[in-house]
Amino acid sequence: MAASGAEGAETDAVAEPAEDRAAVHGAGSLLDCPSCGSAQVVHVLGDDGGVSLVCTSCGHSWS
């Protein structure tokens, strides 16, 4: 029996590993963590309206 479209969509939404992203986007992006070098970095809005960067690999934060 064929899988439904909803089940197939879940597998398409998997994030690409950092190693693959570096190969596609080039190593040493501006958003690499200065502490551990990971590309797993997110922007976080602070209480005062400022934006900080947080590494989801090691927890280091900077602005």
C-alpha positions in Angstrom: 0.0 0.0 0.0 1.3 3.5 -0.8 2.2 6.0 2.0 0.0 9.0 2.4 1.2 12.4 1.4 1.3 13.6 5.1 3.7 10.8 6.1 6.0 11.6 3.1 6.1 15.3 4.1 7.6 14.4 7.5 10.6 12.9 6.0 11.1 15.9 3.7 11.3 18.2 6.7 14.4 16.7 8.2 17.1 19.3 8.8 20.4 18.8 6.9 23.4 17.9 9.0 25.9 20.7 9.7 28.6 18.9 7.7 26.4 18.8 4.6 25.4 22.5 5.1 29.0 23.5 5.2 29.7 21.7 1.9 26.8 23.5 0.3 27.1 27.0 1.8 30.9 27.1 2.4 32.8 26.6 5.6 33.3 29.5 8.0 30.0 31.3 7.8 29.6 34.4 9.8 27.1 32.6 12.1 29.5 29.8 13.3 29.7 29.6 17.1 32.9 31.3 18.3 33.1 28.9 21.2 32.7 25.5 19.5 32.6 26.3 15.7 29.2 24.7 15.2 26.8 26.2 12.5 23.8 25.4 14.7 23.1 29.0 15.7 19.7 30.7 16.3 18.7 34.3 16.8 16.9 35.0 20.1 14.9 38.1 20.8 15.7 39.5 24.3 13.3 41.2 26.7 14.7 44.6 25.9 14.1 44.1 22.1 17.7 43.3 21.3 18.8 40.2 19.4 21.3 37.7 20.6 22.8 34.6 18.9 22.7 31.3 20.7 24.5 28.1 19.8 22.2 25.1 20.1 25.2 22.7 20.3 27.1 24.2 23.3 24.7 26.9 24.6 27.2 29.8 24.1 25.4 33.1 23.5 26.6 36.4 22.1 25.3 39.5 20.4 
